[in-house]
Amino acid sequence: MVYPETFTGFMADGADSWPPKFIKREFTPKPFEDYDVDVEIEACGICGSDIHTLTGGWGPKNWPLCCGHEIVGKAVRVGPKVTLIKKGSRVGIGAQIYSCLDCKQCKNDNETYCRHQIDTYGAIWPNTGIVSQGGYASHIRGHEHWVFPIPEAIPTAEAAPMLCAGLTSFSPLIRNGAGPGKKVGIVGLGGIGHFGALFSHALGAETWVISRSHSKEADARKLGAHGFIATEDKDWNEPHRMTFDLIVNTANSSEGFDLGKYLSLLDVHGKWVSVGLPEGEGQEVKSHMFMENGCFIGASHLGSRKETLAMLKLAADHGIKPMVETVDISETGLASAVSRLRKNDVKYRFTLTGFNKVF
């Protein structure tokens, strides 16, 4: 590899086999520009989005593809107009790597909803035809706005999954008032959900985890949940009807999902915010499901730079410790980890490490 002309990553060529075959090869990043930062990668989380991509569950992609968008490493090159990041600092990159910074959304801390936003991997850089490539790689190049300094107090392997899973749960919590005096439900205790429980508790809200069975109740309590609801129990919703101010739905499956019962938990004008993206058609929504309490149904996408920095500060100040299993990056390590994640065989997040051994 001749850095910085090419980077090297573990790439998949398509979604026609499982587990996917990862091939280590060089690729060309987009041209370096004035506001760009090059990051030498030290760790990368494995996200559920990676699985949906690698299986083809979210539709056609721009192959070959290097996945990974929960990235931590060292800033090794900064453009001449970069002011937010210093060369040599430990930084992170999440699931978004560019936005225009000029539209109404960008100017109002809603840049994750920018119409011109670019995903960290699998998108096409304008005017280049180059596909953005992710964090299963030696390096990554992105706009400084989407490169974040990592507080010293957060270990690298724990910081990585915060940059997508963590932010995905944190943004809807703070945007919808999670804090003292509020009762918050987190549906699903997986990679995103366990962050939701951690952050909701740290923000001071009365936090409940809602899961299919009681198998994860002990973990929910360890993460700070004040209460636990198992939907396998008879009439599980009845004791809690109209008592929640906010419910964040992180579930990655809609099979057997009785949306009406979940919505019945919300107080008048309470909010149901979905962040999970299950494959398939999803739940049927009918007006009578939310007419009784006038609740609101919505969704949330990632989070802004402002929210990312606030999340990292909260995690550092409160000593938040996610449940993370580390795996050395390699062809076999990746194949094993993505296979296990697809079967939900992890508590509750994988972080790839050992990049200096293979790049």
C-alpha positions, -999 to 999 in steps of 0.1 A, spaced: 0 0 0 13 35 -9 -4 58 16 -23 81 10 -29 72 -26 -46 39 -17 -61 24 15 -65 -13 23 -96 -30 36 -115 -63 40 -141 -61 12 -171 -82 2 -180 -86 -35 -217 -92 -31 -246 -106 -11 -248 -140 -28 -232 -161 0 -233 -164 37 -211 -160 56 -196 -135 33 -161 -139 20 -140 -110 30 -111 -102 6 -82 -80 17 -75 -56 -11 -65 -20 -19 -90 7 -29 -88 43 -39 -104 69 -16 -120 101 -28 -96 129 -36 -82 147 -5 -98 182 0 -92 212 22 -116 202 50 -107 165 49 -92 144 77 -75 110 71 -78 86 100 -56 56 106 -81 31 120 -75 13 154 -109 -1 160 -143 -5 143 -176 -17 157 -198 -42 138 -233 -28 133 -265 -44 124 -265 -22 94 -234 -41 82 -254 -74 84 -284 -59 65 -259 -48 38 -240 -80 36 -271 -102 34 -287 -79 7 -316 -74 31 -317 -37 24 -315 -41 -13 -288 -37 -39 -255 -20 -30 -224 -7 -47 -201 -37 -46 -173 -44 -38 -178 -29 -4 -158 -24 28 -184 -21 56 -180 -6 91 -191 28 104 -182 28 141 -146 39 137 -119 51 161 -84 59 152 -57 85 149 -59 116 127 -28 113 105 -35 140 79 -56 171 81 -65 195 53 -53 231 53 -88 245 63 -95 220 91 -100 236 125 -120 210 144 -94 182 145 -57 182 153 -32 159 137 -23 130 160 -55 132 181 -77 102 187 -109 106 168 -141 88 158 -163 86 127 -198 72 126 -224 63 100 -223 96 82 -192 112 66 -205 143 48 -233 168 47 -235 201 28 -235 223 59 -253 250 40 -290 239 39 -317 247 65 -313 213 81 -275 216 84 -277 251 99 -302 240 126 -281 210 140 -301 186 118 -273 179 94 -280 141 97 -312 149 77 -293 168 50 -306 159 15 -270 157 4 -257 136 32 -232 108 24 -231 75 42 -197 64 55 -198 33 33 -217 24 1 -225 59 -11 -212 76 -42 -190 107 -37 -204 135 -60 -184 142 -92 -161 113 -87 -180 81 -91 -160 68 -61 -178 46 -36 -174 55 0 -157 27 19 -159 20 57 -140 10 87 -130 -26 81 -99 -9 66 -65 6 73 -77 43 69 -107 64 62 -111 99 47 -139 122 56 -150 158 62 -139 173 95 -175 180 106 -181 142 108 -148 135 126 -151 137 164 -125 140 192 -128 110 216 -125 119 254 -96 103 271 -118 87 297 -135 64 271 -115 33 260 -112 29 223 -131 -4 220 -160 11 240 -160 44 221 -164 27 187 -199 14 190 -211 46 205 -206 63 172 -236 46 156 -255 24 181 -249 49 209 -258 80 189 -288 63 174 -303 59 209 -290 91 224 -304 115 198 -341 106 203 -337 106 240 -324 141 243 -346 154 215 -377 141 233 -370 152 268 -356 121 286 -345 132 320 -356 136 356 -394 133 361 -398 113 328 -406 77 323 -388 62 293 -392 28 277 -365 11 256 -379 -17 234 -353 -43 226 -321 -50 245 -295 -54 218 -267 -33 204 -287 -1 202 -311 -9 231 -285 -15 257 -270 20 249 -305 34 252 -308 20 287 -274 33 297 -280 68 284 -316 71 296 -304 62 331 -275 86 329 -298 114 318 -319 108 350 -350 93 335 -370 65 351 -359 38 326 -377 6 317 -366 -21 293 -393 -39 272 -383 -72 258 -399 -104 245 -389 -126 275 -373 -123 309 -340 -137 297 -324 -103 296 -339 -89 327 -307 -93 348 -287 -75 321 -312 -47 319 -309 -41 357 -271 -40 354 -274 -14 327 -295 8 351 -331 -1 342 -355 7 370 -381 -17 356 -386 -45 331 -415 -56 310 -416 -90 292 -441 -91 264 -444 -129 267 -464 -123 299 -502 -123 298 -517 -89 295 -482 -74 298 -493 -39 289 -523 -35 312 -505 -24 344 -485 2 325 -511 17 302 -507 55 297 -477 58 321 -447 63 297 -437 97 284 -414 83 257 -406 49 242 -376 44 219 -381 13 197 -347 -3 189 -361 -37 178 -346 -52 147 -376 -75 140 -413 -68 136 -424 -105 137 -452 -109 162 -451 -72 171 -484 -59 185 -479 -22 179 -512 -13 195 -503 -27 228 -469 -9 228 -486 24 220 -511 19 248 -482 24 272 -478 60 263 -494 89 282 -514 116 264 -492 130 236 -464 106 246 -440 97 218 -430 65 201 -397 68 183 -384 40 161 -347 37 154 -345 0 144 -348 -8 107 -362 -43 104 -363 -59 69 -397 -66 54 -429 -46 54 -430 -37 91 -461 -31 113 -495 -21 101 -505 13 116 -541 22 121 -555 54 136 -574 37 164 -541 24 178 -531 59 190 -565 77 192 -570 67 228 -541 87 241 -533 110 212 -497 97 211 -473 105 184 -454 80 162 -421 90 147 -385 79 139 -350 92 144 -319 90 122 -284 90 137 -276 124 153 -259 157 148 -223 166 156 -236 186 186 -254 155 199 -224 133 192 -201 155 213 -227 157 241 -231 119 241 -193 114 244 -191 139 272 -220 122 290 -203 88 286 -170 101 299 -185 121 328 -207 92 340 -182 64 333 -207 47 310 -196 11 303 -213 -6 273 -211 -44 270 -185 -49 242 -168 -80 229 -135 -75 210 -125 -95 179 -92 -92 160 -99 -81 125 -91 -108 98 -110 -127 71 -120 -154 95 -125 -131 125 -149 -110 104 -168 -140 90 -173 -154 125 -183 -121 141 -209 -112 114 -224 -147 116 -227 -145 153 -242 -111 152 -268 -122 127 -279 -148 152 -278 -123 181 -250 -142 196 -233 -113 213 -237 -92 245 -242 -66 231 -217 -52 206 -187 -64 187 -156 -41 182 -129 -51 158 -94 -45 170 -58 -56 161 -57 -34 130 -19 -29 134 -15 -66 129 -29 -68 95 -24 -34 79 
